[in-house]
Amino acid sequence: MDLSSSIFSDIQFDLIGVVVAVVGILVLAGIVFARSTNSITSRSFFFFAFVTIFWGLSNYFLYKFSDPELALLALRLHIFLTIWHAYSFFQLAFVFPYENKVLPAWHRYVLLPLAFFTSSLLLIPFIFKQVSGLISVNEVINPEQSQGIILAAVVTFSFFVAGLLVLLRRVYETKGDERRQVMLMFTGMSLTAGLLLLFSFILPIGFKNFNFVPYGALFIFPVIVFTAYAIYLVELFHVKNIFAGLFTFFLCTVSLIELILAESVEQVLLRVAVFFLTLIIGIQLVKNTFEIELANEQKSEIMSFATHEIRTPLTVMRGYATMLLDGDKGEISPRVRDLLQKILISGNDVITLLSQYLDKSKIELGQIEYVKADFDLARTVNDVLSTFQINAEQKGITLTKAVETKERHMVFADQSKIKEVLTNVIDNALKYTPHGSVNVSVRNEKDLVIVKVSDTGIGIKQDTIPHLFKEFSRADLKRVNILGSGIGLYLAKKFIEAHKGRIWVESEGEGKGTQFFIQLPESKTKH
Amino acid sequence: MRKIMIIEDDKSLQEIYKINFEVAGFDVVIEGDGLSGISTVVEKKPDIILLDIMMPNMDGFAFLRALKENTSISVPVVVCSNLSDKETYDKAFAAGASAVLLKVDYSGKELVQKIEGILMQKKSAH
């Protein structure tokens, strides 16, 4: 006997299909509903999802009864749910993707009673009189229909088509994000309609193949997934959230299969409790993951906005101070010039601090992005050095550079971030060098470009070096009265490592100066 | 005389930019938002535009789109904003900006030098 065919014949694929669909729909409906209970779209989605689950189950069980009485009952229940399924789809399409859309009076006084009236007819023999003859499991039941079947079919079909038309109209009415949402739901609905048409109409009616009919719930799955994604997952589609969602889905599927395989009443009760507990905890987990993500995004937006708002008055302050220094408003005395320069230096310090805290926040949220391009690192070093020349002269420190000018020192990196690193390291060298000199060199070594900043300053103790690139760790705060963010070198290390480079420091000890090294891979592009 | 149109809503920055560009020999046109900028740009025919992003009525991105879609003029636009996120840079370049500068990094004189450099590049490209 062929082993594989025996294994596969034992597996009830239709049951697995229904389990996967039911769990998936439950998890997605739970997540959407838990996130926003006030939104009419969320509530309508939840209603549609729940009717879908019961519709899927009734569709599956329709073929599992051999008793004509039970089969008739199952069929009536299934058609009852089909009417409400079409109605709930129309309602969802009507309110989608809005949060506060009010359902009109005709919806409440015409459509709802119509669905109620038509579905109630299934309780009497007006639609199905009886299921005649004996049937066997997995066979199609052949009910004796009555005139009412036409009414039920027309009502169901009308709700479905009206829902599709509403969606289609909304595709043309909406713009931007809303349109994207509607398009997503429309895509899901098209997939579902295609699957249902093929497997529930064309194959059974045209080819007498009823094998796929019990998979009905699985065919509804695309519209549920696409709509849930469109409602609000679209903005929060991150790896962490997908992982939490899939994890919950997997646990719930296993739990439901366990429930189906239960062999005693005690097991059923226990596994029902385990299943619902898994579902509730899983949904809560996904919801929390989403909320953390959302809070992070809001934090990031607030940081960006605050930075923008603080930078504007600083730009103005810098602009006026520079204008006065440049003599645009007449000659100024050396004393006023000195004071203006101090204003400018303090202003620049605030600008640097602000950028550093913004970068730190972005790194923590995993949102930092690098705009990389090829550039000559030696030129950037020159640019940065020129901004420190006056400062060095005022302190009486010799600021020199030793750059091999014959060759280029090309790197592929984010120039502004590398500039920040250089500025930070050179600024530190000047701050911690009360007298003497600071020398900056750039050289190519194999396929690397190395910048060395050496000073004759206060040096660093050996036991301080390992902590230097950590947050809020400043070398020997007590010895020198220096203000700073305490995150400059922390950021420098993060930036350089993000470029596959290395930054390190060497010092022979206190009073013996310091050498900082910044190493970046040479650009692979031929120049 | 080179003409620059400055689209900036902050009154103090308008003053700072105006003085600096006039000292450097520019003819300066000031507009307070994107909407007034787009309605006068064809008539004023600037050689270059300095554009802020966050402004009332019509922001910088909308101005760039309107310039591309509703006018046939070709003028370099330098976006100068205090927004420093990559999204702003990407959106500005995608909408047709020639350069994007972080406002706070440029004093008046440095900004003039940068704009002159862009105008020189444009001239040598023709």
Chai-1 contact restraints between the chains, C-beta under 6 A:
chainA,res_idxA,chainB,res_idxB,connection_type,confidence,min_distance_angstrom,max_distance_angstrom,comment,restraint_id
A,S304,B,D85,contact,1.0,0.0,6.0,A-B,restraint_1
A,H308,B,N82,contact,1.0,0.0,6.0,A-B,restraint_2
A,H308,B,L83,contact,1.0,0.0,6.0,A-B,restraint_3
A,R311,B,N82,contact,1.0,0.0,6.0,A-B,restraint_4
A,R311,B,V104,contact,1.0,0.0,6.0,A-B,restraint_5
A,T312,B,N82,contact,1.0,0.0,6.0,A-B,restraint_6
A,L314,B,V104,contact,1.0,0.0,6.0,A-B,restraint_7
A,T315,B,K103,contact,1.0,0.0,6.0,A-B,restraint_8
A,T315,B,V104,contact,1.0,0.0,6.0,A-B,restraint_9
A,V316,B,S12,contact,1.0,0.0,6.0,A-B,restraint_10
A,R318,B,S107,contact,1.0,0.0,6.0,A-B,restraint_11
A,G319,B,I16,contact,1.0,0.0,6.0,A-B,restraint_12
A,G319,B,G108,contact,1.0,0.0,6.0,A-B,restraint_13
A,T322,B,S107,contact,1.0,0.0,6.0,A-B,restraint_14
A,T322,B,G108,contact,1.0,0.0,6.0,A-B,restraint_15
A,D328,B,I19,contact,1.0,0.0,6.0,A-B,restraint_16
A,I351,B,V104,contact,1.0,0.0,6.0,A-B,restraint_17
A,E369,B,K86,contact,1.0,0.0,6.0,A-B,restraint_18
